[in-house]
Amino acid sequence: MADSRVPMLEMLWEAHDPHGALEQRFGFREALSAGHWVAATVHEQWGIRIDSCERIVISERNALAWVTIPDGRLLAKWSVAQERFPRLSQIARLTHWLDGKGLPVSAPVQSLDGRLQVEVDEVSISLQRVIQGDLLDVDDAEQVRAAGAILARLHHGLAAYPDADRVVPPEERPQPLAARVTDWLDSASDHVPEAARGALRALVADAPAGEPVTQLIHGDFRSSNVLCTGPRITAVIDFEEARLGHCIEELARSAVMLGTRFRDWGPVSAEVRAMFLSGYQSVRRLTPYEASWWDVLVLWHALALVPPGDDPTGWGPSALSHLAALAPKA
């Protein structure tokens, strides 16, 4: 690495000292040593010379390094969570496939020997191009609608992925929707208003029987994982939470959590949720069964995010507002 400047070091969301985390989790006593390791590994495995390592961000036992090369910038992502290495390789194959289908994802760069995810020095590492864009702004109606449309396109793509059972084994198929909501209600803490729990239980009881199709879904579609340039979605990132599920459940969860990033999570308005749903349905119309579950699932996820004790960002009022809007339908 030609540049010896110390990379900026930070935590993605945890309230820990990043220098302590870097040494305890990854074995590097300083950020410069980590930057040199990234540069040496990328050069050895990909044949690419790194000019500088600008920034390193830590998230649990994973790290991301932004590096510069003669013709641009790259992102190196590595993990020391060895139990996740096989899954990381499958996620790399998935994003490579989605990229080949024209979907806006951050695809891995193939190493010199053709691997998408490289295991070396008890580390699993991938290399990606840095995609320009800012995190989704839920105050921008065009971006919100575009995000809904992209999620629908992504669902179409994920449904067609031929190796879904290698990403998530079939035995990890989720419980039926009604059972999942009811189980949550049975274990919900007292801080969730009793009237709201009773209303949700009644809505579940009145929902139609049956079950939507189970398929591969993104698992964490929200502002922190959607990059935009103006009204255009440039990338959906972080497929590490990909799982088997139902499109309508992910759509509802994403609508509720759309504005959340890394800290100080807060709800979005009913208008934002409606715009997101409209964008989704511009590409993939809900089935009558899915449409009947939309309000139920939005209320469930809204209530599930109500924290015990202080509620500085207003999850409780947001959930109760949605419940009030459902009153004429109940």
Backbone torsions as a table, in degrees:
resi	resn	phi	psi	omega
1	MET	NA	121.4	-174.4
2	ALA	-70.7	-35.8	-176.6
3	ASP	-90.9	128.0	-178.1
4	SER	-101.8	13.8	177.7
5	ARG	-67.4	143.4	-178.6
6	VAL	-73.4	127.9	179.0
7	PRO	-64.7	147.0	171.8
8	MET	-65.9	135.5	-176.3
9	LEU	-122.5	131.1	-179.2
10	GLU	-154.4	163.6	173.3
11	MET	-93.1	144.6	179.4
12	LEU	-70.6	-49.3	-178.7
13	TRP	-142.9	-19.2	-177.5
14	GLU	-75.0	147.6	178.4
15	ALA	-92.5	61.9	179.5
16	HIS	-125.5	161.1	174.5
17	ASP	-70.2	119.2	-176.4
18	PRO	-64.6	-31.4	-179.6
19	HIS	-69.2	-40.1	176.1
20	GLY	-65.4	-41.3	179.5
21	ALA	-64.4	-38.6	-179.3
22	LEU	-61.9	-41.5	-179.3
23	GLU	-76.3	-45.2	-175.8
24	GLN	-68.6	-37.4	-174.7
25	ARG	-93.7	-31.2	-172.1
26	PHE	-121.5	-8.7	174.7
27	GLY	83.0	11.8	179.0
28	PHE	-102.9	127.7	-177.4
29	ARG	-78.0	-17.2	-179.6
30	GLU	-152.2	158.6	-177.1
31	ALA	-64.1	-34.9	-179.3
32	LEU	-62.2	-39.8	178.3
33	SER	-63.7	-40.5	177.6
34	ALA	-63.9	-41.2	178.0
35	GLY	-62.4	-40.0	177.6
36	HIS	-65.2	-38.7	178.5
37	TRP	-64.2	-43.5	178.3
38	VAL	-59.2	-47.6	-178.2
39	ALA	-61.2	-43.6	-178.8
40	ALA	-66.9	-40.2	-178.7
41	THR	-67.6	-44.1	179.3
42	VAL	-63.4	-40.6	179.4
43	HIS	-66.0	-42.0	-178.3
44	GLU	-70.0	-42.0	-173.5
45	GLN	-90.8	-30.0	-177.2
46	TRP	-114.1	-11.3	-179.3
47	GLY	70.9	25.5	-177.5
48	ILE	-112.3	130.7	178.9
49	ARG	-86.6	126.7	178.8
50	ILE	-92.1	128.0	175.8
51	ASP	-80.9	-41.4	-179.6
52	SER	-159.2	155.8	172.2
53	CYS	-109.7	115.1	-172.0
54	GLU	-85.2	-39.1	-166.5
55	ARG	-156.4	141.4	174.9
56	ILE	-128.7	129.4	-179.6
57	VAL	-121.5	133.4	-176.5
58	ILE	-108.4	135.2	175.0
59	SER	-138.2	107.1	-175.4
60	GLU	53.9	-123.9	-179.7
61	ARG	-100.3	28.4	178.8
62	ASN	-123.7	153.9	178.9
63	ALA	-143.3	151.5	177.8
64	LEU	-126.2	136.6	178.8
65	ALA	-127.7	124.1	174.9
66	TRP	-90.6	123.4	-176.6
67	VAL	-127.3	153.2	176.9
68	THR	-106.1	144.6	175.4
69	ILE	-128.6	169.9	-175.5
70	PRO	-54.1	-30.4	-176.4
71	ASP	-116.1	23.3	177.7
72	GLY	154.1	-150.3	-178.0
73	ARG	-132.9	148.0	178.7
74	LEU	-128.7	162.3	176.6
75	LEU	-122.2	118.9	175.2
76	ALA	-99.1	127.0	179.1
77	LYS	-118.4	126.0	179.0
78	TRP	-136.3	157.2	-176.8
79	SER	-137.1	146.1	173.6
80	VAL	-111.5	8.9	177.6
81	ALA	-82.7	86.9	-170.0
82	GLN	-61.6	-29.0	178.9
83	GLU	-66.1	-15.8	-179.6
84	ARG	-98.8	-2.8	-175.0
85	PHE	-57.8	-46.9	179.1
86	PRO	-59.3	-40.4	179.8
87	ARG	-66.2	-40.6	178.7
88	LEU	-59.7	-38.2	177.4
89	SER	-64.4	-39.7	178.6
90	GLN	-68.7	-37.5	177.5
91	ILE	-64.7	-38.3	177.3
92	ALA	-62.4	-41.8	178.1
93	ARG	-64.5	-39.7	179.9
94	LEU	-62.9	-49.7	-178.1
95	THR	-66.8	-33.4	174.7
96	HIS	-61.7	-41.7	-180.0
97	TRP	-67.6	-44.8	179.4
98	LEU	-62.1	-39.6	177.0
99	ASP	-60.6	-39.7	178.3
100	GLY	-65.9	-20.8	177.6
101	LYS	-91.7	6.8	176.2
102	GLY	83.6	13.2	178.5
103	LEU	-85.8	145.0	-176.5
104	PRO	-79.0	89.5	178.4
105	VAL	-128.0	166.5	176.3
106	SER	-93.8	97.6	-173.1
107	ALA	-84.0	144.7	178.0
108	PRO	-72.9	148.1	175.7
109	VAL	-87.3	133.5	179.4
110	GLN	-69.0	138.7	176.9
111	SER	-75.3	177.8	-179.4
112	LEU	-58.2	-32.9	-179.8
113	ASP	-97.8	12.4	172.9
114	GLY	91.9	0.4	-179.6
115	ARG	-77.9	147.9	176.7
116	LEU	-94.6	-27.5	177.6
117	GLN	-131.5	122.3	-173.3
118	VAL	-107.8	132.1	174.7
119	GLU	-104.9	120.9	-177.7
120	VAL	-154.6	140.5	177.7
121	ASP	54.7	39.5	-179.5
122	GLU	60.0	30.1	179.2
123	VAL	-131.1	144.6	171.9
124	SER	-109.6	123.2	-172.5
125	ILE	-134.2	142.9	174.2
126	SER	-130.7	162.9	-178.6
127	LEU	-128.0	133.5	-179.0
128	GLN	-134.9	157.5	172.1
129	ARG	-76.0	141.5	174.9
130	VAL	-73.4	123.8	-179.2
131	ILE	-97.5	128.3	-179.0
132	GLN	-71.9	142.6	177.4
133	GLY	150.9	159.6	176.0
134	ASP	-106.9	160.8	177.7
135	LEU	-63.6	145.7	-179.8
136	LEU	-48.7	130.9	178.5
137	ASP	-103.3	110.9	-175.8
138	VAL	-73.2	-6.3	173.4
139	ASP	-87.2	-3.2	178.4
140	ASP	-102.7	105.9	-175.1
141	ALA	-60.1	-37.2	-179.8
142	GLU	-65.3	-41.2	178.4
143	GLN	-66.0	-41.0	-179.5
144	VAL	-62.2	-46.1	179.6
145	ARG	-64.3	-42.0	178.6
146	ALA	-63.1	-36.6	178.7
147	ALA	-64.4	-40.4	177.0
148	GLY	-61.8	-42.7	179.8
149	ALA	-64.7	-39.2	179.6
150	ILE	-66.9	-39.0	177.6
151	LEU	-61.2	-40.2	178.3
152	ALA	-64.0	-44.1	177.3
153	ARG	-61.7	-40.0	179.6
154	LEU	-64.4	-40.1	177.5
155	HIS	-62.5	-41.4	175.8
156	HIS	-59.2	-45.5	-178.6
157	GLY	-65.3	-45.9	-178.9
158	LEU	-64.2	-32.5	178.5
159	ALA	-64.7	-26.6	-176.8
160	ALA	-94.6	-4.7	-176.3
161	TYR	-63.7	123.5	-171.9
162	PRO	-74.6	-17.0	-175.7
163	ASP	-115.4	35.6	-178.8
164	ALA	-59.0	-35.0	-178.1
165	ASP	-71.6	-11.2	174.7
166	ARG	-88.5	-23.2	175.3
167	VAL	-79.5	-47.1	179.7
168	VAL	-134.8	117.4	179.9
169	PRO	-59.0	144.4	-179.8
170	PRO	-55.4	-28.6	-178.7
171	GLU	-69.5	-11.3	176.9
172	GLU	-90.8	18.3	176.6
173	ARG	-59.9	135.6	-175.9
174	PRO	-72.3	161.3	173.2
175	GLN	-64.0	160.9	172.4
176	PRO	-57.0	150.4	-176.5
177	LEU	-54.8	-47.7	-177.5
178	ALA	-59.1	-41.0	-179.5
179	ALA	-66.9	-38.5	-179.1
180	ARG	-65.5	-45.1	-179.8
181	VAL	-67.1	-42.8	-179.5
182	THR	-64.4	-41.4	177.7
183	ASP	-60.8	-40.2	178.1
184	TRP	-64.3	-43.0	179.0
185	LEU	-60.6	-39.1	-179.1
186	ASP	-66.7	-25.2	-177.5
187	SER	-109.2	0.9	-176.6
188	ALA	-63.3	141.4	180.0
189	SER	-72.8	163.5	-177.7
190	ASP	-67.4	-16.1	-179.2
191	HIS	-69.8	-17.8	174.1
192	VAL	-80.4	121.7	-174.4
193	PRO	-52.4	134.4	-177.5
194	GLU	-59.6	-38.8	179.5
195	ALA	-62.7	-38.0	179.2
196	ALA	-68.1	-41.0	178.0
197	ARG	-63.4	-41.8	178.8
198	GLY	-64.4	-39.3	178.9
199	ALA	-65.6	-41.6	178.9
200	LEU	-65.5	-40.5	179.3
201	ARG	-61.9	-39.2	178.7
202	ALA	-66.9	-39.3	178.8
203	LEU	-64.2	-40.5	178.2
204	VAL	-63.9	-42.5	-179.6
205	ALA	-62.6	-32.8	-178.7
206	ASP	-86.9	-12.0	-178.6
207	ALA	-67.3	150.8	-177.9
208	PRO	-66.5	150.1	177.2
209	ALA	-73.2	168.7	-179.1
210	GLY	107.9	-174.7	-176.2
211	GLU	-152.8	134.7	176.6
212	PRO	-70.2	167.0	179.4
213	VAL	-63.4	137.1	175.0
214	THR	-93.2	132.5	-179.8
215	GLN	-150.6	178.3	175.3
216	LEU	-72.5	133.4	176.8
217	ILE	-129.7	165.4	-176.6
218	HIS	-64.8	-47.6	175.4
219	GLY	96.9	-15.8	-178.6
220	ASP	-157.2	52.5	-176.8
221	PHE	-85.8	109.3	179.5
222	ARG	-162.7	179.8	-171.8
223	SER	-52.1	-41.6	-176.5
224	SER	-65.7	-14.0	-177.5
225	ASN	-119.0	17.3	179.4
226	VAL	-129.4	119.5	179.6
227	LEU	-101.9	138.9	-176.1
228	CYS	-133.4	149.1	167.2
229	THR	-127.2	108.0	-172.4
230	GLY	60.7	-135.3	-179.1
231	PRO	-82.9	-0.2	-173.8
232	ARG	-98.1	135.4	174.0
233	ILE	-82.9	117.4	-178.7
234	THR	-90.6	-26.3	178.7
235	ALA	-166.8	143.9	164.8
236	VAL	-105.5	124.8	-172.6
237	ILE	-117.7	175.2	173.2
238	ASP	57.7	76.6	177.4
239	PHE	-91.5	13.5	-175.3
240	GLU	-62.6	-21.6	179.5
241	GLU	-96.1	12.1	179.9
242	ALA	-54.1	138.6	-176.3
243	ARG	-155.6	172.8	171.9
244	LEU	-81.8	138.3	-178.8
245	GLY	-172.6	-165.3	-179.1
246	HIS	-112.7	137.7	-179.3
247	CYS	-57.6	-41.6	-177.0
248	ILE	-67.1	-34.1	179.4
249	GLU	-69.9	-41.3	177.3
250	GLU	-66.9	-39.0	178.8
251	LEU	-60.3	-46.9	-179.4
252	ALA	-66.0	-46.0	179.2
253	ARG	-60.3	-43.7	-179.5
254	SER	-65.4	-38.0	179.1
255	ALA	-62.6	-40.4	-180.0
256	VAL	-70.1	-40.6	-173.4
257	MET	-97.7	10.2	-168.8
258	LEU	-56.6	-35.8	-176.5
259	GLY	-85.7	-1.1	-174.7
260	THR	-78.6	141.1	177.5
261	ARG	-121.6	-118.2	-174.8
262	PHE	-106.0	-26.9	179.7
263	ARG	-142.0	160.9	175.6
264	ASP	54.1	51.6	179.4
265	TRP	-58.8	143.8	175.8
266	GLY	-148.8	158.4	-178.0
267	PRO	-78.0	164.7	173.3
268	VAL	-105.7	169.1	-178.6
269	SER	-78.8	165.6	175.2
270	ALA	-60.9	-33.4	179.6
271	GLU	-65.7	-38.9	178.0
272	VAL	-66.1	-43.1	178.1
273	ARG	-60.7	-41.2	-179.9
274	ALA	-65.9	-39.9	178.8
275	MET	-65.7	-40.1	178.1
276	PHE	-62.1	-45.8	178.3
277	LEU	-62.6	-40.5	178.8
278	SER	-61.6	-43.2	177.6
279	GLY	-62.1	-41.7	178.9
280	TYR	-60.8	-46.9	-175.7
281	GLN	-73.4	-12.2	173.5
282	SER	-69.5	-17.7	179.7
283	VAL	-113.4	-42.0	-177.2
284	ARG	-135.1	107.5	179.7
285	ARG	-70.8	139.3	174.3
286	LEU	-68.2	142.9	171.2
287	THR	-71.7	161.2	176.4
288	PRO	-55.1	-38.3	178.3
289	TYR	-62.8	-48.5	-179.8
290	GLU	-60.9	-43.3	-179.0
291	ALA	-60.1	-35.5	-179.4
292	SER	-69.6	-21.1	-179.3
293	TRP	-95.9	-10.0	-174.3
294	TRP	-54.4	-57.7	-177.2
295	ASP	-63.3	-36.6	179.6
296	VAL	-61.7	-46.8	-175.9
297	LEU	-73.0	-35.1	175.9
298	VAL	-62.3	-44.7	178.8
299	LEU	-63.5	-42.4	179.5
300	TRP	-57.8	-52.0	-177.3
301	HIS	-67.9	-32.7	177.3
302	ALA	-65.1	-44.6	178.8
303	LEU	-67.3	-36.4	-178.5
304	ALA	-64.4	-21.4	-178.4
305	LEU	-94.5	-1.4	177.1
306	VAL	-70.8	119.3	-176.9
307	PRO	-81.9	154.2	171.1
308	PRO	-71.8	147.5	178.8
309	GLY	76.2	-138.9	-176.4
310	ASP	-62.7	145.7	-179.4
311	ASP	-133.7	69.3	-170.8
312	PRO	-64.6	-26.3	-178.0
313	THR	-98.9	-2.0	169.5
314	GLY	86.6	33.6	177.3
315	TRP	-65.4	-39.6	-179.4
316	GLY	-61.2	-54.3	177.3
317	PRO	-58.7	-35.4	178.9
318	SER	-64.1	-45.1	179.7
319	ALA	-64.1	-43.6	-179.0
320	LEU	-67.8	-31.3	175.8
321	SER	-65.3	-41.5	177.0
322	HIS	-65.2	-39.9	178.3
323	LEU	-62.2	-42.4	178.9
324	ALA	-62.8	-37.3	179.3
325	ALA	-67.4	-23.3	179.9
326	LEU	-85.6	-10.5	-173.7
327	ALA	-52.6	-45.7	179.2
328	PRO	-62.5	-22.5	-178.2
329	LYS	-86.7	-19.4	-173.7
330	ALA	-74.4	NA	NA
